[in-house]
Amino acid sequence: MMKGVSKQILEVTNTENEYFDKIIFFVKEEHKSTDRKKLQKEAEAVAAVTQKPPKLRINRKKVIKTVISCAAFTIIGFCISMLIRMVI
């Protein structure tokens, strides 16, 4: 559902970041009357601090579970192939 909302928006297009083309900031209601240059300065400061996206966190438990599953399927596949060889 969409509502008609009036928001003040600042768009920073010069991010100097290889990952992001532009950043859009929504100004809080209580700061709508703040000087545009001050808002732009604050937005650029936040944009400058922004770095590359965080690295994917690797869950140790999930990695161990995946390794065990792969090993189990490999062993099962080997056993099935050996049984087939014995029958033929």
PDB file of N, CA, C and O in Angstrom:
ATOM      1  N   MET A   1       0.842  -1.171   0.000  1.00  0.00           N
ATOM      2  CA  MET A   1       0.000   0.000   0.000  1.00  0.00           C
ATOM      3  C   MET A   1       0.891   1.239   0.000  1.00  0.00           C
ATOM      4  O   MET A   1       1.919   1.279   0.677  1.00  0.00           O
ATOM      5  N   MET A   2       0.497   2.219  -0.745  1.00  0.00           N
ATOM      6  CA  MET A   2       1.299   3.424  -0.850  1.00  0.00           C
ATOM      7  C   MET A   2       0.548   4.607  -0.249  1.00  0.00           C
ATOM      8  O   MET A   2      -0.646   4.783  -0.492  1.00  0.00           O
ATOM      9  N   LYS A   3       1.252   5.410   0.530  1.00  0.00           N
ATOM     10  CA  LYS A   3       0.655   6.594   1.141  1.00  0.00           C
ATOM     11  C   LYS A   3       1.272   7.827   0.513  1.00  0.00           C
ATOM     12  O   LYS A   3       2.420   7.797   0.068  1.00  0.00           O
ATOM     13  N   GLY A   4       0.525   8.896   0.476  1.00  0.00           N
ATOM     14  CA  GLY A   4       1.068  10.169   0.008  1.00  0.00           C
ATOM     15  C   GLY A   4       1.837  10.816   1.142  1.00  0.00           C
ATOM     16  O   GLY A   4       1.237  11.331   2.085  1.00  0.00           O
ATOM     17  N   VAL A   5       3.144  10.794   1.062  1.00  0.00           N
ATOM     18  CA  VAL A   5       3.982  11.321   2.131  1.00  0.00           C
ATOM     19  C   VAL A   5       4.924  12.352   1.537  1.00  0.00           C
ATOM     20  O   VAL A   5       5.510  12.143   0.475  1.00  0.00           O
ATOM     21  N   SER A   6       5.056  13.455   2.231  1.00  0.00           N
ATOM     22  CA  SER A   6       5.969  14.495   1.781  1.00  0.00           C
ATOM     23  C   SER A   6       7.245  14.399   2.609  1.00  0.00           C
ATOM     24  O   SER A   6       7.232  14.661   3.811  1.00  0.00           O
ATOM     25  N   LYS A   7       8.335  14.026   1.968  1.00  0.00           N
ATOM     26  CA  LYS A   7       9.625  13.879   2.644  1.00  0.00           C
ATOM     27  C   LYS A   7      10.654  14.725   1.923  1.00  0.00           C
ATOM     28  O   LYS A   7      10.609  14.886   0.703  1.00  0.00           O
ATOM     29  N   GLN A   8      11.585  15.264   2.704  1.00  0.00           N
ATOM     30  CA  GLN A   8      12.706  15.964   2.093  1.00  0.00           C
ATOM     31  C   GLN A   8      13.807  14.937   1.875  1.00  0.00           C
ATOM     32  O   GLN A   8      14.161  14.181   2.779  1.00  0.00           O
ATOM     33  N   ILE A   9      14.343  14.925   0.654  1.00  0.00           N
ATOM     34  CA  ILE A   9      15.328  13.911   0.284  1.00  0.00           C
ATOM     35  C   ILE A   9      16.604  14.589  -0.197  1.00  0.00           C
ATOM     36  O   ILE A   9      16.567  15.591  -0.911  1.00  0.00           O
ATOM     37  N   LEU A  10      17.735  14.015   0.215  1.00  0.00           N
ATOM     38  CA  LEU A  10      19.038  14.446  -0.283  1.00  0.00           C
ATOM     39  C   LEU A  10      19.644  13.278  -1.035  1.00  0.00           C
ATOM     40  O   LEU A  10      19.626  12.143  -0.559  1.00  0.00           O
ATOM     41  N   GLU A  11      20.180  13.560  -2.214  1.00  0.00           N
ATOM     42  CA  GLU A  11      20.785  12.508  -3.022  1.00  0.00           C
ATOM     43  C   GLU A  11      22.257  12.858  -3.242  1.00  0.00           C
ATOM     44  O   GLU A  11      22.587  13.933  -3.743  1.00  0.00           O
ATOM     45  N   VAL A  12      23.134  11.926  -2.856  1.00  0.00           N
ATOM     46  CA  VAL A  12      24.565  12.102  -3.068  1.00  0.00           C
ATOM     47  C   VAL A  12      24.938  11.216  -4.250  1.00  0.00           C
ATOM     48  O   VAL A  12      24.838   9.991  -4.173  1.00  0.00           O
ATOM     49  N   THR A  13      25.373  11.847  -5.355  1.00  0.00           N
ATOM     50  CA  THR A  13      25.702  11.077  -6.554  1.00  0.00           C
ATOM     51  C   THR A  13      27.197  10.872  -6.719  1.00  0.00           C
ATOM     52  O   THR A  13      27.614   9.983  -7.461  1.00  0.00           O
ATOM     53  N   ASN A  14      28.005  11.662  -6.053  1.00  0.00           N
ATOM     54  CA  ASN A  14      29.457  11.512  -6.138  1.00  0.00           C
ATOM     55  C   ASN A  14      29.930  10.747  -4.902  1.00  0.00           C
ATOM     56  O   ASN A  14      30.428  11.340  -3.945  1.00  0.00           O
ATOM     57  N   THR A  15      29.769   9.430  -4.937  1.00  0.00           N
ATOM     58  CA  THR A  15      30.099   8.627  -3.757  1.00  0.00           C
ATOM     59  C   THR A  15      31.568   8.248  -3.694  1.00  0.00           C
ATOM     60  O   THR A  15      32.066   7.878  -2.630  1.00  0.00           O
ATOM     61  N   GLU A  16      32.268   8.335  -4.817  1.00  0.00           N
ATOM     62  CA  GLU A  16      33.676   7.925  -4.881  1.00  0.00           C
ATOM     63  C   GLU A  16      33.860   6.515  -4.322  1.00  0.00           C
ATOM     64  O   GLU A  16      34.846   6.223  -3.646  1.00  0.00           O
ATOM     65  N   ASN A  17      32.905   5.662  -4.615  1.00  0.00           N
ATOM     66  CA  ASN A  17      32.914   4.296  -4.133  1.00  0.00           C
ATOM     67  C   ASN A  17      32.649   3.376  -5.309  1.00  0.00           C
ATOM     68  O   ASN A  17      31.732   3.629  -6.091  1.00  0.00           O
ATOM     69  N   GLU A  18      33.426   2.318  -5.454  1.00  0.00           N
ATOM     70  CA  GLU A  18      33.263   1.427  -6.595  1.00  0.00           C
ATOM     71  C   GLU A  18      31.998   0.581  -6.519  1.00  0.00           C
ATOM     72  O   GLU A  18      31.600  -0.015  -7.520  1.00  0.00           O
ATOM     73  N   TYR A  19      31.362   0.517  -5.362  1.00  0.00           N
ATOM     74  CA  TYR A  19      30.196  -0.332  -5.185  1.00  0.00           C
ATOM     75  C   TYR A  19      28.868   0.409  -5.337  1.00  0.00           C
ATOM     76  O   TYR A  19      27.863  -0.190  -5.721  1.00  0.00           O
ATOM     77  N   PHE A  20      28.861   1.711  -5.038  1.00  0.00           N
ATOM     78  CA  PHE A  20      27.610   2.462  -5.004  1.00  0.00           C
ATOM     79  C   PHE A  20      27.649   3.650  -5.965  1.00  0.00           C
ATOM     80  O   PHE A  20      28.615   4.413  -5.987  1.00  0.00           O
ATOM     81  N   ASP A  21      26.572   3.798  -6.766  1.00  0.00           N
ATOM     82  CA  ASP A  21      26.462   4.931  -7.675  1.00  0.00           C
ATOM     83  C   ASP A  21      25.961   6.168  -6.955  1.00  0.00           C
ATOM     84  O   ASP A  21      26.486   7.266  -7.140  1.00  0.00           O
ATOM     85  N   LYS A  22      24.942   5.981  -6.134  1.00  0.00           N
ATOM     86  CA  LYS A  22      24.376   7.111  -5.409  1.00  0.00           C
ATOM     87  C   LYS A  22      23.780   6.641  -4.093  1.00  0.00           C
ATOM     88  O   LYS A  22      23.458   5.467  -3.912  1.00  0.00           O
ATOM     89  N   ILE A  23      23.645   7.588  -3.185  1.00  0.00           N
ATOM     90  CA  ILE A  23      23.064   7.311  -1.872  1.00  0.00           C
ATOM     91  C   ILE A  23      21.923   8.298  -1.664  1.00  0.00           C
ATOM     92  O   ILE A  23      22.076   9.491  -1.927  1.00  0.00           O
ATOM     93  N   ILE A  24      20.788   7.809  -1.197  1.00  0.00           N
ATOM     94  CA  ILE A  24      19.629   8.669  -0.963  1.00  0.00           C
ATOM     95  C   ILE A  24      19.383   8.755   0.539  1.00  0.00           C
ATOM     96  O   ILE A  24      19.277   7.738   1.224  1.00  0.00           O
ATOM     97  N   PHE A  25      19.295   9.995   1.041  1.00  0.00           N
ATOM     98  CA  PHE A  25      19.049  10.251   2.453  1.00  0.00           C
ATOM     99  C   PHE A  25      17.660  10.867   2.617  1.00  0.00           C
ATOM    100  O   PHE A  25      17.278  11.763   1.864  1.00  0.00           O
ATOM    101  N   PHE A  26      16.913  10.384   3.599  1.00  0.00           N
ATOM    102  CA  PHE A  26      15.617  10.952   3.944  1.00  0.00           C
ATOM    103  C   PHE A  26      15.817  11.795   5.194  1.00  0.00           C
ATOM    104  O   PHE A  26      16.248  11.289   6.230  1.00  0.00           O
ATOM    105  N   VAL A  27      15.504  13.076   5.096  1.00  0.00           N
ATOM    106  CA  VAL A  27      15.723  14.008   6.204  1.00  0.00           C
ATOM    107  C   VAL A  27      14.610  13.848   7.234  1.00  0.00           C
ATOM    108  O   VAL A  27      13.433  13.759   6.883  1.00  0.00           O
ATOM    109  N   LYS A  28      14.997  13.811   8.513  1.00  0.00           N
ATOM    110  CA  LYS A  28      14.024  13.693   9.601  1.00  0.00           C
ATOM    111  C   LYS A  28      13.143  14.944   9.650  1.00  0.00           C
ATOM    112  O   LYS A  28      13.568  16.041   9.287  1.00  0.00           O
ATOM    113  N   GLU A  29      11.908  14.747  10.109  1.00  0.00           N
ATOM    114  CA  GLU A  29      10.944  15.848  10.191  1.00  0.00           C
ATOM    115  C   GLU A  29      11.479  17.046  10.975  1.00  0.00           C
ATOM    116  O   GLU A  29      11.288  18.192  10.570  1.00  0.00           O
ATOM    117  N   GLU A  30      12.147  16.779  12.090  1.00  0.00           N
ATOM    118  CA  GLU A  30      12.618  17.873  12.942  1.00  0.00           C
ATOM    119  C   GLU A  30      13.783  18.659  12.332  1.00  0.00           C
ATOM    120  O   GLU A  30      14.145  19.723  12.835  1.00  0.00           O
ATOM    121  N   HIS A  31      14.368  18.137  11.250  1.00  0.00           N
ATOM    122  CA  HIS A  31      15.493  18.830  10.616  1.00  0.00           C
ATOM    123  C   HIS A  31      15.164  19.335   9.213  1.00  0.00           C
ATOM    124  O   HIS A  31      16.066  19.693   8.455  1.00  0.00           O
ATOM    125  N   LYS A  32      13.885  19.364   8.867  1.00  0.00           N
ATOM    126  CA  LYS A  32      13.493  19.844   7.547  1.00  0.00           C
ATOM    127  C   LYS A  32      13.877  21.306   7.316  1.00  0.00           C
ATOM    128  O   LYS A  32      14.169  21.707   6.189  1.00  0.00           O
ATOM    129  N   SER A  33      13.875  22.089   8.376  1.00  0.00           N
ATOM    130  CA  SER A  33      14.171  23.521   8.225  1.00  0.00           C
ATOM    131  C   SER A  33      15.672  23.819   8.321  1.00  0.00           C
ATOM    132  O   SER A  33      16.080  24.973   8.190  1.00  0.00           O
ATOM    133  N   THR A  34      16.484  22.803   8.546  1.00  0.00           N
ATOM    134  CA  THR A  34      17.939  22.987   8.633  1.00  0.00           C
ATOM    135  C   THR A  34      18.471  23.429   7.274  1.00  0.00           C
ATOM    136  O   THR A  34      17.953  23.034   6.229  1.00  0.00           O
ATOM    137  N   ASP A  35      19.509  24.251   7.310  1.00  0.00           N
ATOM    138  CA  ASP A  35      20.126  24.776   6.097  1.00  0.00           C
ATOM    139  C   ASP A  35      20.537  23.640   5.161  1.00  0.00           C
ATOM    140  O   ASP A  35      21.125  22.648   5.591  1.00  0.00           O
ATOM    141  N   ARG A  36      20.220  23.802   3.886  1.00  0.00           N
ATOM    142  CA  ARG A  36      20.499  22.758   2.892  1.00  0.00           C
ATOM    143  C   ARG A  36      21.993  22.444   2.801  1.00  0.00           C
ATOM    144  O   ARG A  36      22.369  21.286   2.617  1.00  0.00           O
ATOM    145  N   LYS A  37      22.836  23.448   2.925  1.00  0.00           N
ATOM    146  CA  LYS A  37      24.284  23.219   2.844  1.00  0.00           C
ATOM    147  C   LYS A  37      24.772  22.357   4.001  1.00  0.00           C
ATOM    148  O   LYS A  37      25.642  21.504   3.827  1.00  0.00           O
ATOM    149  N   LYS A  38      24.200  22.587   5.193  1.00  0.00           N
ATOM    150  CA  LYS A  38      24.582  21.777   6.351  1.00  0.00           C
ATOM    151  C   LYS A  38      24.145  20.325   6.153  1.00  0.00           C
ATOM    152  O   LYS A  38      24.902  19.397   6.441  1.00  0.00           O
ATOM    153  N   LEU A  39      22.920  20.137   5.659  1.00  0.00           N
ATOM    154  CA  LEU A  39      22.428  18.787   5.392  1.00  0.00           C
ATOM    155  C   LEU A  39      23.292  18.089   4.343  1.00  0.00           C
ATOM    156  O   LEU A  39      23.618  16.910   4.477  1.00  0.00           O
ATOM    157  N   GLN A  40      23.659  18.834   3.298  1.00  0.00           N
ATOM    158  CA  GLN A  40      24.501  18.263   2.245  1.00  0.00           C
ATOM    159  C   GLN A  40      25.860  17.862   2.801  1.00  0.00           C
ATOM    160  O   GLN A  40      26.397  16.812   2.449  1.00  0.00           O
ATOM    161  N   LYS A  41      26.415  18.704   3.671  1.00  0.00           N
ATOM    162  CA  LYS A  41      27.709  18.420   4.285  1.00  0.00           C
ATOM    163  C   LYS A  41      27.635  17.155   5.135  1.00  0.00           C
ATOM    164  O   LYS A  41      28.529  16.311   5.073  1.00  0.00           O
ATOM    165  N   GLU A  42      26.575  17.021   5.926  1.00  0.00           N
ATOM    166  CA  GLU A  42      26.393  15.836   6.764  1.00  0.00           C
ATOM    167  C   GLU A  42      26.211  14.580   5.909  1.00  0.00           C
ATOM    168  O   GLU A  42      26.769  13.527   6.218  1.00  0.00           O
ATOM    169  N   ALA A  43      25.435  14.697   4.842  1.00  0.00           N
ATOM    170  CA  ALA A  43      25.207  13.556   3.958  1.00  0.00           C
ATOM    171  C   ALA A  43      26.510  13.117   3.298  1.00  0.00           C
ATOM    172  O   ALA A  43      26.778  11.920   3.195  1.00  0.00           O
ATOM    173  N   GLU A  44      27.312  14.064   2.854  1.00  0.00           N
ATOM    174  CA  GLU A  44      28.594  13.725   2.235  1.00  0.00           C
ATOM    175  C   GLU A  44      29.554  13.098   3.240  1.00  0.00           C
ATOM    176  O   GLU A  44      30.343  12.220   2.890  1.00  0.00           O
ATOM    177  N   ALA A  45      29.484  13.553   4.500  1.00  0.00           N
ATOM    178  CA  ALA A  45      30.336  12.969   5.542  1.00  0.00           C
ATOM    179  C   ALA A  45      29.962  11.508   5.780  1.00  0.00           C
ATOM    180  O   ALA A  45      30.835  10.650   5.916  1.00  0.00           O
ATOM    181  N   VAL A  46      28.670  11.234   5.829  1.00  0.00           N
ATOM    182  CA  VAL A  46      28.215   9.850   6.023  1.00  0.00           C
ATOM    183  C   VAL A  46      28.589   9.007   4.806  1.00  0.00           C
ATOM    184  O   VAL A  46      29.018   7.862   4.950  1.00  0.00           O
ATOM    185  N   ALA A  47      28.429   9.564   3.620  1.00  0.00           N
ATOM    186  CA  ALA A  47      28.755   8.836   2.393  1.00  0.00           C
ATOM    187  C   ALA A  47      30.250   8.532   2.321  1.00  0.00           C
ATOM    188  O   ALA A  47      30.643   7.485   1.807  1.00  0.00           O
ATOM    189  N   ALA A  48      31.084   9.437   2.831  1.00  0.00           N
ATOM    190  CA  ALA A  48      32.535   9.228   2.803  1.00  0.00           C
ATOM    191  C   ALA A  48      32.950   8.092   3.728  1.00  0.00           C
ATOM    192  O   ALA A  48      33.921   7.389   3.449  1.00  0.00           O
ATOM    193  N   VAL A  49      32.229   7.908   4.814  1.00  0.00           N
ATOM    194  CA  VAL A  49      32.546   6.853   5.779  1.00  0.00           C
ATOM    195  C   VAL A  49      32.127   5.486   5.243  1.00  0.00           C
ATOM    196  O   VAL A  49      32.718   4.464   5.591  1.00  0.00           O
ATOM    197  N   THR A  50      31.111   5.481   4.401  1.00  0.00           N
ATOM    198  CA  THR A  50      30.606   4.231   3.845  1.00  0.00           C
ATOM    199  C   THR A  50      31.676   3.556   3.013  1.00  0.00           C
ATOM    200  O   THR A  50      32.250   4.160   2.107  1.00  0.00           O
ATOM    201  N   GLN A  51      31.938   2.310   3.326  1.00  0.00           N
ATOM    202  CA  GLN A  51      32.948   1.526   2.621  1.00  0.00           C
ATOM    203  C   GLN A  51      32.263   0.444   1.806  1.00  0.00           C
ATOM    204  O   GLN A  51      31.062   0.521   1.544  1.00  0.00           O
ATOM    205  N   LYS A  52      33.016  -0.548   1.413  1.00  0.00           N
ATOM    206  CA  LYS A  52      32.445  -1.651   0.659  1.00  0.00           C
ATOM    207  C   LYS A  52      31.498  -2.453   1.544  1.00  0.00           C
ATOM    208  O   LYS A  52      31.584  -2.381   2.770  1.00  0.00           O
ATOM    209  N   PRO A  53      30.594  -3.218   0.931  1.00  0.00           N
ATOM    210  CA  PRO A  53      29.646  -4.009   1.713  1.00  0.00           C
ATOM    211  C   PRO A  53      30.381  -4.983   2.635  1.00  0.00           C
ATOM    212  O   PRO A  53      31.471  -5.447   2.303  1.00  0.00           O
ATOM    213  N   PRO A  54      29.794  -5.291   3.781  1.00  0.00           N
ATOM    214  CA  PRO A  54      30.464  -6.211   4.711  1.00  0.00           C
ATOM    215  C   PRO A  54      30.632  -7.591   4.095  1.00  0.00           C
ATOM    216  O   PRO A  54      29.826  -8.024   3.271  1.00  0.00           O
ATOM    217  N   LYS A  55      31.688  -8.267   4.507  1.00  0.00           N
ATOM    218  CA  LYS A  55      31.939  -9.616   4.020  1.00  0.00           C
ATOM    219  C   LYS A  55      30.867 -10.557   4.545  1.00  0.00           C
ATOM    220  O   LYS A  55      30.294 -10.352   5.615  1.00  0.00           O
ATOM    221  N   LEU A  56      30.618 -11.582   3.766  1.00  0.00           N
ATOM    222  CA  LEU A  56      29.662 -12.604   4.170  1.00  0.00           C
ATOM    223  C   LEU A  56      30.217 -13.349   5.377  1.00  0.00           C
ATOM    224  O   LEU A  56      31.340 -13.851   5.345  1.00  0.00           O
ATOM    225  N   ARG A  57      29.434 -13.415   6.424  1.00  0.00           N
ATOM    226  CA  ARG A  57      29.886 -14.117   7.622  1.00  0.00           C
ATOM    227  C   ARG A  57      29.725 -15.613   7.407  1.00  0.00           C
ATOM    228  O   ARG A  57      28.651 -16.090   7.042  1.00  0.00           O
ATOM    229  N   ILE A  58      30.798 -16.340   7.638  1.00  0.00           N
ATOM    230  CA  ILE A  58      30.772 -17.792   7.473  1.00  0.00           C
ATOM    231  C   ILE A  58      30.474 -18.423   8.822  1.00  0.00           C
ATOM    232  O   ILE A  58      31.206 -18.237   9.793  1.00  0.00           O
ATOM    233  N   ASN A  59      29.397 -19.164   8.859  1.00  0.00           N
ATOM    234  CA  ASN A  59      28.975 -19.836  10.065  1.00  0.00           C
ATOM    235  C   ASN A  59      29.724 -21.162  10.159  1.00  0.00           C
ATOM    236  O   ASN A  59      29.551 -22.033   9.306  1.00  0.00           O
ATOM    237  N   ARG A  60      30.541 -21.318  11.173  1.00  0.00           N
ATOM    238  CA  ARG A  60      31.379 -22.514  11.332  1.00  0.00           C
ATOM    239  C   ARG A  60      30.541 -23.784  11.384  1.00  0.00           C
ATOM    240  O   ARG A  60      30.901 -24.799  10.788  1.00  0.00           O
ATOM    241  N   LYS A  61      29.428 -23.725  12.096  1.00  0.00           N
ATOM    242  CA  LYS A  61      28.555 -24.886  12.239  1.00  0.00           C
ATOM    243  C   LYS A  61      28.011 -25.324  10.872  1.00  0.00           C
ATOM    244  O   LYS A  61      27.925 -26.517  10.583  1.00  0.00           O
ATOM    245  N   LYS A  62      27.648 -24.345  10.040  1.00  0.00           N
ATOM    246  CA  LYS A  62      27.105 -24.647   8.724  1.00  0.00           C
ATOM    247  C   LYS A  62      28.176 -25.262   7.813  1.00  0.00           C
ATOM    248  O   LYS A  62      27.886 -26.173   7.038  1.00  0.00           O
ATOM    249  N   VAL A  63      29.406 -24.761   7.910  1.00  0.00           N
ATOM    250  CA  VAL A  63      30.503 -25.304   7.105  1.00  0.00           C
ATOM    251  C   VAL A  63      30.760 -26.756   7.484  1.00  0.00           C
ATOM    252  O   VAL A  63      30.912 -27.607   6.608  1.00  0.00           O
ATOM    253  N   ILE A  64      30.809 -27.044   8.774  1.00  0.00           N
ATOM    254  CA  ILE A  64      31.046 -28.418   9.238  1.00  0.00           C
ATOM    255  C   ILE A  64      29.929 -29.338   8.771  1.00  0.00           C
ATOM    256  O   ILE A  64      30.187 -30.456   8.327  1.00  0.00           O
ATOM    257  N   LYS A  65      28.691 -28.871   8.868  1.00  0.00           N
ATOM    258  CA  LYS A  65      27.544 -29.669   8.439  1.00  0.00           C
ATOM    259  C   LYS A  65      27.628 -29.969   6.939  1.00  0.00           C
ATOM    260  O   LYS A  65      27.328 -31.084   6.511  1.00  0.00           O
ATOM    261  N   THR A  66      28.033 -28.981   6.146  1.00  0.00           N
ATOM    262  CA  THR A  66      28.160 -29.168   4.703  1.00  0.00           C
ATOM    263  C   THR A  66      29.268 -30.161   4.367  1.00  0.00           C
ATOM    264  O   THR A  66      29.086 -31.014   3.500  1.00  0.00           O
ATOM    265  N   VAL A  67      30.407 -30.063   5.037  1.00  0.00           N
ATOM    266  CA  VAL A  67      31.525 -30.975   4.792  1.00  0.00           C
ATOM    267  C   VAL A  67      31.128 -32.408   5.149  1.00  0.00           C
ATOM    268  O   VAL A  67      31.421 -33.342   4.403  1.00  0.00           O
ATOM    269  N   ILE A  68      30.466 -32.577   6.282  1.00  0.00           N
ATOM    270  CA  ILE A  68      30.029 -33.918   6.704  1.00  0.00           C
ATOM    271  C   ILE A  68      29.017 -34.484   5.709  1.00  0.00           C
ATOM    272  O   ILE A  68      29.077 -35.667   5.375  1.00  0.00           O
ATOM    273  N   SER A  69      28.096 -33.660   5.234  1.00  0.00           N
ATOM    274  CA  SER A  69      27.104 -34.119   4.256  1.00  0.00           C
ATOM    275  C   SER A  69      27.780 -34.554   2.964  1.00  0.00           C
ATOM    276  O   SER A  69      27.436 -35.597   2.408  1.00  0.00           O
ATOM    277  N   CYS A  70      28.733 -33.772   2.482  1.00  0.00           N
ATOM    278  CA  CYS A  70      29.452 -34.127   1.253  1.00  0.00           C
ATOM    279  C   CYS A  70      30.214 -35.439   1.418  1.00  0.00           C
ATOM    280  O   CYS A  70      30.211 -36.287   0.526  1.00  0.00           O
ATOM    281  N   ALA A  71      30.863 -35.595   2.561  1.00  0.00           N
ATOM    282  CA  ALA A  71      31.606 -36.833   2.827  1.00  0.00           C
ATOM    283  C   ALA A  71      30.654 -38.026   2.887  1.00  0.00           C
ATOM    284  O   ALA A  71      30.955 -39.090   2.345  1.00  0.00           O
ATOM    285  N   ALA A  72      29.518 -37.853   3.538  1.00  0.00           N
ATOM    286  CA  ALA A  72      28.549 -38.944   3.659  1.00  0.00           C
ATOM    287  C   ALA A  72      28.015 -39.359   2.297  1.00  0.00           C
ATOM    288  O   ALA A  72      27.909 -40.550   2.006  1.00  0.00           O
ATOM    289  N   PHE A  73      27.676 -38.375   1.457  1.00  0.00           N
ATOM    290  CA  PHE A  73      27.171 -38.716   0.123  1.00  0.00           C
ATOM    291  C   PHE A  73      28.247 -39.371  -0.739  1.00  0.00           C
ATOM    292  O   PHE A  73      27.943 -40.240  -1.556  1.00  0.00           O
ATOM    293  N   THR A  74      29.488 -38.965  -0.564  1.00  0.00           N
ATOM    294  CA  THR A  74      30.587 -39.594  -1.303  1.00  0.00           C
ATOM    295  C   THR A  74      30.733 -41.055  -0.893  1.00  0.00           C
ATOM    296  O   THR A  74      30.880 -41.930  -1.746  1.00  0.00           O
ATOM    297  N   ILE A  75      30.693 -41.315   0.398  1.00  0.00           N
ATOM    298  CA  ILE A  75      30.805 -42.698   0.905  1.00  0.00           C
ATOM    299  C   ILE A  75      29.632 -43.540   0.428  1.00  0.00           C
ATOM    300  O   ILE A  75      29.816 -44.686   0.016  1.00  0.00           O
ATOM    301  N   ILE A  76      28.430 -42.983   0.480  1.00  0.00           N
ATOM    302  CA  ILE A  76      27.238 -43.713   0.024  1.00  0.00           C
ATOM    303  C   ILE A  76      27.357 -44.035  -1.473  1.00  0.00           C
ATOM    304  O   ILE A  76      27.053 -45.146  -1.907  1.00  0.00           O
ATOM    305  N   GLY A  77      27.803 -43.047  -2.243  1.00  0.00           N
ATOM    306  CA  GLY A  77      27.988 -43.275  -3.675  1.00  0.00           C
ATOM    307  C   GLY A  77      29.018 -44.356  -3.948  1.00  0.00           C
ATOM    308  O   GLY A  77      28.817 -45.198  -4.823  1.00  0.00           O
ATOM    309  N   PHE A  78      30.117 -44.342  -3.207  1.00  0.00           N
ATOM    310  CA  PHE A  78      31.157 -45.361  -3.355  1.00  0.00           C
ATOM    311  C   PHE A  78      30.610 -46.747  -3.023  1.00  0.00           C
ATOM    312  O   PHE A  78      30.864 -47.709  -3.747  1.00  0.00           O
ATOM    313  N   CYS A  79      29.860 -46.846  -1.929  1.00  0.00           N
ATOM    314  CA  CYS A  79      29.282 -48.139  -1.514  1.00  0.00           C
ATOM    315  C   CYS A  79      28.306 -48.663  -2.566  1.00  0.00           C
ATOM    316  O   CYS A  79      28.309 -49.854  -2.875  1.00  0.00           O
ATOM    317  N   ILE A  80      27.483 -47.791  -3.110  1.00  0.00           N
ATOM    318  CA  ILE A  80      26.528 -48.212  -4.137  1.00  0.00           C
ATOM    319  C   ILE A  80      27.264 -48.706  -5.383  1.00  0.00           C
ATOM    320  O   ILE A  80      26.886 -49.718  -5.973  1.00  0.00           O
ATOM    321  N   SER A  81      28.317 -47.986  -5.778  1.00  0.00           N
ATOM    322  CA  SER A  81      29.071 -48.420  -6.959  1.00  0.00           C
ATOM    323  C   SER A  81      29.744 -49.767  -6.716  1.00  0.00           C
ATOM    324  O   SER A  81      29.828 -50.580  -7.637  1.00  0.00           O
ATOM    325  N   MET A  82      30.222 -50.022  -5.512  1.00  0.00           N
ATOM    326  CA  MET A  82      30.855 -51.302  -5.184  1.00  0.00           C
ATOM    327  C   MET A  82      29.828 -52.426  -5.212  1.00  0.00           C
ATOM    328  O   MET A  82      30.112 -53.523  -5.691  1.00  0.00           O
ATOM    329  N   LEU A  83      28.618 -52.145  -4.691  1.00  0.00           N
ATOM    330  CA  LEU A  83      27.554 -53.147  -4.724  1.00  0.00           C
ATOM    331  C   LEU A  83      27.150 -53.480  -6.155  1.00  0.00           C
ATOM    332  O   LEU A  83      26.891 -54.640  -6.475  1.00  0.00           O
ATOM    333  N   ILE A  84      27.095 -52.495  -6.993  1.00  0.00           N
ATOM    334  CA  ILE A  84      26.758 -52.719  -8.403  1.00  0.00           C
ATOM    335  C   ILE A  84      27.827 -53.577  -9.071  1.00  0.00           C
ATOM    336  O   ILE A  84      27.504 -54.470  -9.854  1.00  0.00           O
ATOM    337  N   ARG A  85      29.097 -53.315  -8.768  1.00  0.00           N
ATOM    338  CA  ARG A  85      30.191 -54.095  -9.347  1.00  0.00           C
ATOM    339  C   ARG A  85      30.115 -55.558  -8.890  1.00  0.00           C
ATOM    340  O   ARG A  85      30.408 -56.469  -9.664  1.00  0.00           O
ATOM    341  N   MET A  86      29.726 -55.774  -7.644  1.00  0.00           N
ATOM    342  CA  MET A  86      29.645 -57.148  -7.110  1.00  0.00           C
ATOM    343  C   MET A  86      28.509 -57.916  -7.779  1.00  0.00           C
ATOM    344  O   MET A  86      28.628 -59.118  -8.018  1.00  0.00           O
ATOM    345  N   VAL A  87      27.418 -57.234  -8.081  1.00  0.00           N
ATOM    346  CA  VAL A  87      26.257 -57.882  -8.689  1.00  0.00           C
ATOM    347  C   VAL A  87      26.549 -58.218 -10.144  1.00  0.00           C
ATOM    348  O   VAL A  87      26.120 -59.264 -10.631  1.00  0.00           O
ATOM    349  N   ILE A  88      27.250 -57.375 -10.826  1.00  0.00           N
ATOM    350  CA  ILE A  88      27.515 -57.579 -12.260  1.00  0.00           C
ATOM    351  C   ILE A  88      28.656 -58.496 -12.403  1.00  0.00           C
ATOM    352  O   ILE A  88      29.057 -58.812 -13.523  1.00  0.00           O
TER     353      ILE A  88
END
